[in-house]
């Protein structure tokens, strides 16, 4: 865990206050910081990863969960590819936690074909990566506990 004296790369932020907001274009996700614990926000696109497929942010409540965030207009399948590409890069980073999750906030309502794909992707992430995947169609507030798989949320 980084200390105040420890220097972090410029693409890391230690935001203050009870709510942590990441946004891009008209999409946003707001995370509630429990008991003013340290939360790191990592700008992935153009920071941690500068070329190729990549997500927008990682919001990390260390020792609990690191959430890979993709704020998307409408193409959820592209967002899934970006999260898959970001995951191994973050896992290799010295500040990566043991538990990962993913969030896609997209702009339009889910059509029936997309919802079948969403269920398939959520199952894949849960079984293959041991990660919770949330796909949302609106900006909203989140608790970090929402991103824990049921067997991990008891800790």
N, C-alpha and C positions, 0 to 999 in steps of 0.2 A: 504494500500500500504506500503510495507516495506521501511524503511529508511536505510541509510548507517550504522547507529548505531545498527539497529535491526539485530539480528543474525538469519540466515536462516539455515535450515538443510543442510547437505553436499550434498544432491542430488539436491539442487537448485543452479543455476548459474545466474549471472547478466552479460552476455557478453557485451563487448564494441564494438564500431564500427557501421557502417551503415548496415552491413549484419550479420544476425544470422544464423549459419549453424548447423543443426543436421544431423548426419550420422551414418549409421550402415552398415557394409559390403560394398556393392557397391551402396547402395541407400542413397540419401540425399535430403534434402529440405532446401532451403535458403530463409529466410524471411527478407524483407526490413524494417528496423526500421525507422518509420516516425519521423523526427525532433529530433533524438537522445533521444526519450522517453525511459523510463525504460521498458525493456523486460526481463521477467523471463523465463528461460529454466528449466524445471523440468524433471529429469531423473526418469521415472516411473518404468521401468523394473529394479528391484534390488535396487530401491531407495524408492519412494513413496509406491510402492507395491512390496513385496518381494516374494510372492508365488501366484500361481494360474494364471489365464488369466490376461494379462495386456498389455497395449500399450508400445511403446518405450519412447515417450516424450510428454510433454505438453509445447507449446510455448505460452506465455501469454503476450499480450499487454493489460495490465489492463485497465479497463473501456471501452475497445473496444471488444476484443474477446480472448478466450482461445482456442487454436487449439490442439486437441489430435492427435498426429502423430504416425502412424505405418508404419515403413519401412520394406517392405516385399519382399521376393523373388518372389513368385507367388500365394500363397494361400490367395486370397482376402476374402473368407468366414471366414477363421481363423482370419484375420485382423479385420473384422467386429465384431467378438466375443470378441476380445481383447479390442476394443474401447468401446463396450457395457459394459464390465466388469470394465473398467477404469472410465467411466463417473460418476457413483454414488460415487466412492471413492473421486474423485476430487471435486465434488459438495459439499461434506461434509467438505472440507479443508477450513481453514480460509482465504486463499488467492485466492480462486476460484472467478472468475468473474461471471457476470450474463448471459453472452452470450458464448455459447460453439459452436465449430465446430470440424470437423474431417477431417483428410487427410490420405489417404493410397497411398504410393508410392510403386508400385510393379515392378518387373523386366521384365516381358514379356508383349507383346502386348495383347490386349483384344480380346478373341475369342467371337463369337456371343452368346454363352450360357452365358458367363460371363457378357457380356454387358447387357443382359436382367436382370440378377441378380443385376448388378450395378444400373440400373434404379430403380428397386424395393427397394434396400437398400437406395438409395438417397431419394426416396419418403417416406420411413418409417422414416428416420432420420428427414426429414423436418416436417412431420405431427405429429409423436409421440414425438420427442425430441425437436422440434423447432430448429434444427441444420442443418447447411450446411454440406454435405459430398462430398468431392472431391476424386476421384480415378484417379490416374495418372500412366502412364507407363514409365515415364522418370523423371530424376532429373531436377528440374528447380527452378527459383526464384519466390517468391510469395509476393504479397502485402496483408496486413491483411484485407483490404477491400474485397478481393475475398472470404472471409469466412463468410461474412454477408449475411443473407437472404435478399431478395429485400426490404421487409418492414423495416428492421433494417438499411440498408445501407444509408438511407436518414438522419440519425442522425448525 
